[in-house]
């Protein structure tokens, strides 16, 4: 089963139409347990597509039965067969109306098969993992590449950006079929360089296993997704899969050096045989020597070997300097000259909803929107605005429902410790009772006032701003909806802040 998967995939992508592929070619040679099963008629089946959702199966598709958080996909094989699936792939043999092939890791099979089916991706791919900063690093890396003359794209929480598209998205790391279809489309439109976020869920669920990476990066680790990972150590292990499993041996691993978890990330990357390149105040690849903070920019002194660069980064917050350094490390590790990378940092545009200045009052109070929805991120953003705030720091935030409940009082404590005025409101309550979520935050936020309706909370916060104040509306960032119960209603923090500022000026 030695198959040139890339050339086969490229041949199948003509004028946007995907043709069929033999199942034995789709599987390749990475699944020894399938070899005997593919020697019979099943191996010669023509496969027209892939799906892990039986509802999306089309005639001739291969249905991959993965185990989810609520159900085992094997229970949907009959439904997939009824919709015309040619074959199913599952972790165990199952009696069904169509052939069912058993593979140890169905999720990994889906990723590898999707990569072979679509066949193409941008020549230079990088991925970044960590609790905070992934979106900004992916965005900044794309911008640095573009500044250096490359056709570049990014894929992440805020969606897809390329020379021809700017599409809003919902998932940090897309499912493998959507991801590889997208990568093939980007390659077809001429994109040569692409950056993407690697979430712990995506890494744990093997969504990136078919992506050919040129370099990878780690930003930091804080408390997040404790509703999914049993411990912080398990959360970190999922992140490190980017280095110990996915990144090719010897490839550059860019590590932010100043986080408490940085030494563990450095060790994991070194143990995997990578070219470890650290950035930050303790960095040896890009060394940050000095930062001066201003309202709309930061001046950073960055040492690269024997060269010294003084760079005006047009963004607020220490964490944005860290993100810029990681992005520059990735860009330089994939061929951008240091001088070009440093020049690009002076033209960076912040990712949507990442300490994004939305507007200001008549007397100059600033209003920002930020995606901070976890303890470390909230602490970072509140600390970041303090140096240029001569008045009060005002924060509006909540916590999402059906997620890690343990972080709620932690975030309440952080808000009251670091802000002067705190308003606790609703985020995305989902299936939980909104008042109950607010109450859990308030147990450690005695200083806070409580306004459940998010639009009202924002309007109240804007209305109290005076000269020198800084407002942070935290938690939802770029999101364009609010999920209450099972319904997502249109809602934008940006729009509500702008509306409140206009009302104040009128």
Long-range contacts (C-beta under 8 A, 24 or more apart in sequence): 1-25, 1-27, 1-28, 1-29, 1-35, 1-38, 2-29, 3-28, 3-29, 3-116, 5-115, 5-116, 5-119, 6-119, 6-120, 7-119, 8-116, 8-119, 9-115, 9-116, 9-117, 9-118, 9-119, 9-120, 9-184, 10-119, 10-120, 11-119, 12-117, 12-118, 12-119, 13-118, 13-119, 13-120, 13-184, 13-188, 16-185, 16-188, 18-48, 18-49, 18-117, 18-118, 19-48, 20-46, 20-47, 20-48, 20-60, 21-46, 21-47, 21-116, 21-117, 22-46, 22-47, 23-47, 23-62, 23-86, 23-87, 25-116, 26-62, 26-113, 26-116, 26-117, 27-109, 27-112, 27-113, 28-112, 28-113, 28-116, 30-112, 31-103, 31-104, 31-109, 31-112, 33-102, 33-103, 33-104, 34-101, 34-103, 37-101, 37-102, 38-101, 41-99, 42-87, 42-99, 42-101, 45-86, 45-87, 45-99, 46-86, 47-86, 47-87, 47-117, 48-86, 49-117, 49-177, 50-110, 50-113, 50-114, 50-117, 50-177, 51-80, 51-177, 52-110, 52-175, 52-177, 54-79, 54-80, 54-83, 54-85, 55-79, 55-83, 57-83, 57-84, 57-85, 58-83, 58-84, 59-83, 59-84, 59-85, 59-86, 60-84, 60-85, 60-86, 61-85, 61-86, 62-86, 62-87, 62-88, 62-89, 62-113, 63-87, 63-88, 63-89, 64-88, 64-89, 64-90, 64-106, 64-107, 64-109, 64-110, 64-113, 65-89, 65-90, 65-91, 65-94, 65-106, 66-106, 66-107, 66-110, 66-205, 67-91, 67-106, 69-228, 73-106, 105-206, 107-205, 107-206, 107-207, 108-206, 108-209, 110-176, 110-177, 110-206, 111-176, 111-206, 111-207, 111-208, 111-209, 111-210, 112-209, 112-210, 113-210, 114-176, 114-177, 114-179, 114-180, 114-181, 114-210, 115-176, 115-180, 115-210, 115-211, 116-210, 117-180, 118-180, 118-181, 118-183, 118-184, 119-184, 120-183, 120-184, 120-187, 120-188, 121-180, 121-183, 121-184, 121-186, 121-187, 121-194, 121-211, 121-212, 122-153, 122-183, 122-186, 122-187, 122-191, 122-192, 122-193, 122-194, 123-192, 123-193, 124-150, 124-192, 124-193, 124-194, 124-214, 124-334, 124-335, 125-183, 125-193, 125-194, 125-195, 125-196, 125-211, 125-212, 125-213, 125-214, 126-194, 126-195, 126-196, 126-213, 126-214, 126-215, 126-216, 126-217, 126-330, 126-333, 126-334, 127-195, 127-196, 127-197, 127-198, 127-208, 127-211, 127-213, 127-216, 127-217, 127-242, 127-246, 128-195, 128-196, 128-197, 128-198, 128-216, 128-217, 128-218, 128-219, 128-326, 128-330, 129-197, 129-198, 129-199, 129-200, 129-203, 129-216, 129-217, 129-218, 129-219, 129-239, 129-242, 130-217, 130-218, 130-219, 130-220, 130-221, 130-239, 130-256, 131-219, 131-220, 131-221, 131-222, 131-223, 131-224, 131-374, 131-376, 131-377, 132-219, 132-220, 132-222, 132-319, 132-372, 132-374, 132-376, 132-377, 132-380, 133-219, 133-220, 133-256, 133-319, 133-322, 133-323, 133-326, 134-172, 134-197, 134-198, 134-199, 134-219, 135-172, 135-197, 135-351, 135-354, 135-371, 136-320, 136-323, 136-327, 136-350, 136-351, 136-354, 137-195, 137-217, 137-219, 137-323, 137-326, 137-327, 137-330, 138-195, 138-196, 138-197, 138-327, 138-351, 139-195, 139-327, 139-349, 139-350, 139-351, 140-323, 140-324, 140-327, 140-328, 140-345, 140-348, 140-351, 141-195, 141-327, 141-330, 141-331, 142-193, 142-194, 142-195, 143-327, 143-344, 143-347, 143-348, 143-349, 144-327, 144-328, 144-331, 144-336, 144-340, 144-341, 144-344, 144-345, 145-193, 145-195, 145-331, 145-334, 145-336, 147-340, 147-343, 147-344, 147-347, 148-331, 148-336, 148-337, 148-340, 148-341, 148-344, 150-192, 150-193, 151-190, 151-191, 151-192, 151-193, 152-191, 152-192, 152-193, 152-194, 152-195, 153-186, 153-191, 153-193, 153-194, 153-195, 154-194, 154-195, 154-196, 155-179, 155-182, 155-194, 155-195, 155-196, 155-197, 156-195, 156-196, 156-197, 157-197, 157-371, 157-478, 158-351, 158-352, 158-353, 158-478, 162-186, 162-189, 162-191, 162-194, 163-189, 163-190, 163-191, 164-189, 168-478, 168-480, 172-197, 172-199, 172-201, 172-202, 173-197, 173-198, 173-199, 173-201, 173-202, 173-203, 173-207, 173-208, 174-207, 175-207, 176-206, 176-207, 176-209, 176-210, 179-207, 179-208, 179-211, 180-210, 183-211, 193-334, 195-330, 198-239, 198-242, 200-224, 200-225, 200-228, 200-229, 200-235, 200-238, 200-239, 201-225, 201-228, 201-238, 203-238, 203-239, 203-241, 203-242, 203-246, 204-228, 204-229, 204-238, 204-241, 208-242, 208-246, 209-245, 209-246, 211-246, 212-248, 213-246, 213-247, 213-248, 213-251, 214-251, 214-252, 214-333, 214-334, 215-247, 215-251, 215-252, 215-253, 215-254, 215-330, 215-333, 215-334, 216-242, 216-243, 216-246, 216-247, 216-251, 216-252, 216-253, 216-254, 217-253, 217-254, 217-255, 217-256, 217-326, 217-329, 217-330, 218-242, 218-243, 218-253, 218-254, 218-255, 218-256, 218-262, 218-265, 218-269, 219-256, 219-259, 219-322, 219-323, 219-326, 220-256, 220-259, 220-261, 220-262, 220-322, 220-376, 221-259, 221-260, 221-261, 221-265, 222-374, 222-375, 222-376, 222-377, 223-374, 223-375, 223-376, 223-404, 223-406, 223-407, 223-410, 224-374, 224-404, 224-407, 225-404, 226-404, 226-406, 226-407, 227-402, 227-403, 227-404, 227-405, 236-261, 236-264, 239-265, 240-264, 240-265, 240-268, 243-268, 243-269, 243-272, 243-274, 244-268, 244-271, 244-272, 247-272, 247-274, 249-273, 249-274, 250-274, 250-275, 251-275, 252-277, 252-329, 252-330, 252-333, 252-334, 253-277, 254-278, 254-279, 254-285, 254-326, 254-329, 254-330, 254-333, 255-279, 256-280, 256-283, 256-322, 256-325, 256-326, 257-281, 257-282, 257-283, 257-284, 258-282, 258-283, 258-322, 275-333, 277-329, 277-333, 279-325, 279-326, 279-328, 279-329, 280-322, 280-325, 283-325, 285-329, 286-325, 286-328, 286-329, 286-332, 288-321, 288-325, 291-318, 291-321, 293-318, 293-387, 293-388, 294-388, 295-366, 295-388, 296-357, 300-324, 302-342, 304-332, 304-338, 304-342, 307-338, 309-338, 309-339, 309-342, 311-342, 311-345, 311-346, 312-346, 313-345, 313-346, 313-348, 314-346, 314-347, 314-348, 315-348, 315-350, 315-355, 316-355, 316-357, 316-368, 316-384, 316-385, 316-388, 317-355, 317-380, 317-381, 317-384, 317-385, 318-380, 318-383, 318-384, 319-355, 319-380, 319-381, 319-384, 320-350, 320-354, 320-355, 320-384, 324-348, 351-478, 352-477, 352-478, 353-476, 353-477, 353-478, 353-479, 353-493, 353-494, 354-477, 355-381, 355-384, 355-385, 355-472, 356-477, 356-494, 358-493, 358-494, 358-497, 358-498, 358-501, 359-497, 359-498, 359-501, 360-501, 361-462, 361-465, 361-501, 361-504, 361-505, 362-504, 362-505, 363-466, 363-467, 364-467, 364-468, 365-391, 365-465, 365-466, 365-467, 365-468, 365-469, 365-470, 365-471, 366-469, 366-470, 366-471, 367-462, 367-465, 367-470, 367-471, 367-473, 367-497, 367-501, 368-470, 368-471, 368-472, 368-473, 369-472, 369-473, 369-476, 369-477, 369-493, 369-494, 369-497, 370-472, 370-473, 370-474, 370-477, 371-474, 371-475, 371-476, 371-477, 371-478, 372-397, 372-472, 372-474, 372-475, 372-477, 373-399, 373-400, 373-427, 373-474, 373-475, 373-476, 373-477, 374-407, 374-411, 375-407, 375-410, 375-411, 375-414, 378-411, 378-414, 378-415, 378-474, 379-414, 379-418, 381-472, 381-474, 382-414, 382-415, 382-418, 382-419, 382-472, 383-418, 385-470, 385-472, 386-418, 388-470, 389-468, 389-469, 389-470, 390-468, 391-466, 391-467, 391-468, 391-469, 391-470, 392-419, 392-420, 392-421, 392-466, 392-468, 392-469, 392-470, 393-418, 393-419, 393-420, 393-421, 393-469, 393-470, 393-472, 394-419, 394-420, 394-421, 394-422, 394-423, 394-461, 394-464, 394-465, 394-469, 394-470, 394-471, 394-472, 395-419, 395-421, 395-422, 395-423, 395-471, 395-472, 395-473, 395-474, 396-423, 396-425, 396-454, 396-457, 396-458, 396-461, 396-471, 396-472, 396-473, 396-474, 397-422, 397-423, 397-424, 397-425, 397-427, 397-472, 397-473, 397-474, 397-475, 398-424, 398-425, 398-426, 398-427, 398-437, 398-438, 398-441, 398-454, 398-475, 399-427, 399-437, 399-440, 399-441, 399-475, 400-427, 400-428, 400-429, 400-430, 400-437, 400-475, 401-427, 401-428, 401-429, 401-430, 401-431, 401-432, 401-434, 401-437, 402-430, 402-431, 402-432, 403-430, 405-440, 408-437, 408-440, 408-441, 409-440, 409-441, 409-443, 409-444, 409-445, 410-444, 411-441, 412-441, 412-442, 412-443, 412-444, 412-445, 412-448, 413-444, 413-445, 415-445, 415-448, 416-444, 416-445, 416-446, 416-447, 416-448, 419-472, 421-461, 421-464, 422-447, 422-448, 422-449, 423-448, 423-449, 423-450, 423-451, 423-457, 423-460, 423-461, 424-448, 424-449, 424-450, 424-451, 425-450, 425-451, 425-452, 425-453, 425-454, 425-457, 425-458, 426-452, 426-453, 426-454, 426-482, 426-484, 427-454, 427-475, 427-476, 427-482, 428-476, 428-479, 428-482, 428-483, 428-484, 429-483, 429-484, 429-485, 430-483, 430-484, 430-485, 431-485, 431-486, 434-484, 454-482, 454-491, 454-493, 454-496, 455-491, 455-496, 458-493, 458-496, 458-497, 458-500, 459-496, 459-499, 459-500, 459-503, 461-500, 462-497, 462-500, 462-501, 462-503, 462-504, 463-500, 463-504, 465-504, 471-497, 473-497
